[in-house]
Amino acid sequence: MAKFPRMIVLYGGVGSEREVSLKSGEAVAQALRANFEVEALVLEQESLPESLRSDAHIVFPALHGSFGEDGQLQALLEAADIHYCGSDAAASRLCMDKAATKAIARELQIAVPAALSFDGAHAPLADAVIDTLGPSLVIKPADQGSSVGLHFTEHRSALGVTLSGIRSGNWLIEQRIRGRELTVGVLKGAAMGVVEIVSQTGVYDYQAKYTPGSTEYQYPADIEAAVEAKIKDHAEQLFDACGCRDFARIDFLLEGTRPYFLEINTLPGLTATSLLPKSASCVGYDFEQLAAELVAPAIARFQAGGGA
């Protein structure tokens, strides 16, 4: 087995988050080139490139959402005995399901917004939802990222219109928590810096994420030490309980001093200005150093032999 494998960055894909993935893949490939031999491959279909070799390559999946982050790609890599970075197929599938990860959070006694799940083919009635959760709500796909399909409603008519437009997929309706948006990166099981996200509109949706100048970031976040410690502890507990490995980014809402868990991102955005690098910068990593740390566990697995 080769001692120094080539890093294969897979990015692009065919899902709704392709454009985000293209940016992440190009950025992480460039950062990795400072320390490794790197080949960047744009995926145009949901299959592995035929050129991948289990004895010479390590894959860095820089894909978000369907196929890349939902465990499908990881399962193919595992079947081919190809080592790769990030969480395995089982943890990736779990963390893509917001309802399932929130169930684990509740078992850990970590606060989550009150919520209900539904199949898009059988959307609930607006009155029944409001009777259960109240009128101020967040509606989002249960298994998508980058705030794709995110809706906020404040009264029955808006909720009814939103629900009437949903025809398929797995969805989640949550009681809206009006708090501070926080996120924390986890590297090899240890939480890094807490980042606060301050959107000009007060909503961190797709437009706020990807429109330059529409959002400000404070890192490290200006929060009490006890609150910071609680968020980091929650993040590490969730990372472990969900079976994550190598790295992830975990999102919270802070209402007063109470953090509410939102979701785990097993393949978060990875441009130099993305949230995970901001979190890492709080503990002294620049982007190139972070990239090297992200792949280090996979290199160790490769050199030790055994499974992917």
C-alpha positions in Angstrom: 0.0 0.0 0.0 1.3 3.4 -0.9 2.6 5.4 2.0 1.6 8.8 0.7 -1.8 8.6 -1.0 -3.1 11.1 -3.5 -6.0 13.2 -2.3 -9.0 13.0 -4.6 -11.5 15.8 -4.0 -14.9 14.9 -5.3 -17.2 17.9 -5.8 -20.1 19.2 -7.9 -22.7 16.5 -8.0 -26.2 16.7 -9.4 -28.2 17.9 -6.4 -29.7 21.3 -5.5 -26.5 22.3 -3.7 -24.2 21.8 -6.7 -23.1 25.4 -7.0 -22.1 25.5 -3.3 -20.2 22.3 -3.7 -18.3 23.6 -6.7 -17.0 26.4 -4.5 -16.1 24.2 -1.6 -14.3 21.6 -3.8 -12.2 24.2 -5.6 -11.2 25.9 -2.3 -10.4 22.7 -0.3 -8.4 21.3 -3.3 -6.3 24.4 -3.4 -5.7 24.4 0.4 -4.7 20.7 0.3 -2.2 21.3 -2.5 0.0 23.1 0.0 0.8 19.7 1.6 -0.4 16.9 -0.6 -0.7 15.7 -4.2 -4.3 16.5 -5.1 -6.6 15.7 -8.0 -10.0 17.4 -8.1 -12.8 15.6 -9.9 -16.2 17.2 -10.7 -19.0 14.6 -10.4 -21.7 14.7 -13.0 -23.6 11.6 -12.0 -24.2 9.6 -8.8 -21.4 7.1 -9.2 -17.7 6.8 -8.4 -15.1 7.8 -10.9 -13.6 4.7 -12.5 -10.1 6.0 -11.8 -10.3 5.6 -8.0 -7.8 3.2 -6.5 -8.1 1.8 -3.0 -4.3 1.3 -2.7 -3.3 4.8 -3.8 -6.2 7.3 -3.1 -8.0 9.0 -0.3 -11.3 10.7 -1.2 -12.3 14.1 0.2 -16.0 14.4 -0.5 -16.7 18.1 -0.9 -20.4 17.5 -1.8 -23.4 18.9 0.1 -26.9 17.5 0.3 -28.1 14.6 -1.7 -25.6 11.9 -2.7 -22.6 13.6 -1.0 -23.9 14.2 2.5 -26.7 11.6 2.8 -24.5 8.5 3.0 -24.9 7.3 -0.6 -21.4 8.3 -1.7 -19.9 7.0 1.5 -21.6 3.6 1.0 -20.1 3.3 -2.5 -16.7 4.2 -1.2 -16.9 1.6 1.6 -18.1 -1.1 -0.9 -15.0 -0.3 -3.0 -12.7 -0.3 0.1 -11.6 3.3 -0.7 -10.6 5.4 2.3 -12.3 8.8 2.6 -12.6 11.8 4.9 -15.5 12.6 7.1 -18.3 10.6 8.7 -19.1 7.1 7.5 -22.3 6.1 5.6 -24.4 5.3 8.6 -23.6 8.6 10.5 -24.0 10.6 7.3 -27.5 9.1 6.7 -28.5 9.8 10.3 -27.3 13.4 10.4 -29.0 14.2 7.1 -32.3 13.4 8.8 -33.0 16.5 11.0 -35.9 14.7 12.8 -33.7 11.7 13.7 -30.8 13.8 15.1 -33.3 15.9 17.1 -34.6 12.7 18.6 -31.0 11.8 19.7 -30.6 15.3 21.1 -33.8 14.9 23.2 -32.4 11.6 24.6 -29.3 13.5 25.6 -31.5 16.1 27.3 -30.4 18.8 24.8 -33.1 21.3 24.0 -34.6 21.3 20.5 -37.5 23.3 19.1 -40.9 21.7 19.4 -41.7 20.1 16.0 -43.6 17.7 13.8 -42.6 15.7 10.8 -44.7 14.9 7.7 -44.5 13.4 4.3 -45.0 16.0 1.5 -47.6 13.9 -0.2 -49.8 14.1 3.0 -49.3 17.6 4.3 -51.1 18.4 7.6 -53.9 21.0 7.9 -52.7 24.5 8.9 -55.2 24.7 11.8 -53.9 21.4 13.2 -50.3 22.5 13.1 -51.0 25.9 14.8 -53.1 24.1 17.5 -50.0 22.0 18.3 -47.1 24.4 17.7 -48.5 27.9 17.6 -48.5 30.4 14.7 -44.8 31.3 14.5 -43.2 28.5 12.5 -40.3 27.3 10.4 -41.0 24.8 7.6 -38.0 23.1 6.0 -37.1 19.8 4.3 -36.0 17.2 6.8 -33.1 16.1 4.6 -31.6 19.0 2.7 -29.0 21.6 3.5 -27.9 25.2 2.7 -31.4 26.3 3.8 -32.9 24.9 0.6 -36.7 25.1 0.8 -36.8 27.1 4.1 -40.0 28.9 4.9 -41.0 31.1 7.8 -44.7 31.7 8.6 -46.4 33.9 11.2 -50.1 33.3 10.6 -52.6 30.7 9.3 -53.0 32.0 5.8 -49.2 32.0 5.1 -48.8 28.5 6.6 -51.7 27.3 4.4 -50.2 28.6 1.3 -46.8 27.1 2.1 -48.3 23.7 2.9 -50.4 23.7 -0.3 -47.2 24.1 -2.3 -45.6 21.0 -0.9 -46.2 17.8 -2.8 -43.4 15.4 -2.0 -40.3 14.8 0.2 -39.8 14.6 4.0 -40.6 17.8 5.9 -40.2 19.3 9.3 -42.3 22.1 10.9 -40.7 23.7 14.0 -41.8 26.2 16.5 -39.8 29.3 15.7 -37.1 30.2 18.3 -36.2 33.9 18.1 -32.7 33.6 19.2 -29.1 34.2 18.2 -27.8 31.9 15.4 -24.6 30.1 16.5 -22.5 27.3 15.0 -19.5 25.4 16.2 -17.0 23.2 14.3 -16.0 19.9 15.8 -12.6 18.5 14.8 -11.8 14.9 15.8 -14.4 15.0 18.5 -13.3 18.4 20.1 -15.4 21.5 19.7 -13.6 24.6 18.3 -14.7 28.2 18.4 -18.4 29.3 18.5 -19.4 31.5 15.6 -22.4 33.9 15.7 -24.2 34.6 12.4 -25.9 38.0 12.2 -28.1 38.3 9.1 -29.3 41.8 8.1 -32.9 40.4 7.6 -32.8 38.4 10.8 -33.2 35.2 8.8 -30.3 33.1 7.8 -31.7 31.7 4.6 -30.1 30.7 1.3 -29.9 34.3 0.2 -28.3 35.4 3.5 -25.8 32.6 3.2 -24.6 33.3 -0.3 -25.2 37.0 -1.0 -22.1 39.0 -0.3 -22.5 41.6 2.4 -25.9 40.3 3.6 -24.6 38.6 6.8 -22.0 39.4 9.4 -20.1 36.9 11.5 -18.6 37.2 15.0 -16.0 34.7 15.9 -15.5 33.9 18.6 -19.1 34.8 19.5 -19.6 37.3 22.3 -21.3 35.0 24.8 -20.9 34.2 28.4 -18.2 31.6 29.2 -20.8 29.2 30.8 -23.0 29.4 27.7 -20.0 28.8 25.4 -19.0 25.8 27.5 -22.5 24.4 27.3 -22.7 24.7 23.5 -19.4 23.1 23.1 -20.3 20.3 25.4 -23.6 19.7 23.5 -21.8 19.7 20.2 -19.3 17.1 21.4 -22.0 14.9 22.9 -24.0 15.1 19.6 -21.0 14.4 17.5 -20.3 11.3 19.5 -23.9 10.0 19.9 -24.5 10.3 16.2 -21.4 8.4 15.3 -19.7 11.2 13.5 -16.0 11.1 12.8 -13.2 13.4 11.7 -15.2 16.7 11.5 -18.6 18.3 11.4 -20.3 21.6 12.0 -23.2 21.8 14.5 -25.8 24.6 14.5 -27.7 26.0 17.5 -30.1 28.9 18.3 -29.5 30.7 21.6 -32.6 32.0 23.4 -31.4 33.9 26.4 -28.8 31.5 27.9 -30.5 28.3 26.6 -29.1 26.8 23.4 -31.4 24.8 21.1 -29.9 22.3 18.8 -30.8 22.6 15.1 -28.7 20.3 13.0 -25.4 18.5 12.3 -23.6 19.2 9.0 -21.2 16.3 8.3 -19.9 18.0 5.1 -20.1 21.7 5.8 -19.2 24.5 3.4 -15.4 24.6 3.0 -14.3 27.8 1.3 -11.8 29.9 3.2 -14.7 32.2 4.4 -17.1 29.4 5.3 -18.3 28.8 8.9 -16.1 25.8 9.7 -12.9 27.6 8.9 -14.2 30.6 11.0 -14.7 28.3 13.9 -11.2 26.7 13.4 -9.6 30.1 13.2 -10.7 30.7 16.8 -8.3 27.9 17.9 -5.4 29.0 15.7 -5.9 27.2 12.4 -5.6 29.0 9.1 -7.4 27.4 6.1 -4.4 25.4 4.9 -3.7 24.1 8.4 -7.4 23.2 8.8 -7.5 21.3 5.5 -4.5 19.2 6.6 -6.2 18.4 9.9 -9.4 17.4 8.2 -7.7 14.7 6.2 -5.3 13.5 8.9 -7.6 10.8 10.4 -8.3 9.4 6.9 -4.5 9.2 6.2 -4.0 7.4 9.5 -6.8 4.9 8.5 -5.2 4.4 5.1 -1.7 3.8 6.5 -3.1 1.4 9.1 -5.0 -0.6 6.5 -8.4 -2.1 7.2 -11.8 -0.6 6.3 -12.5 2.8 4.7 
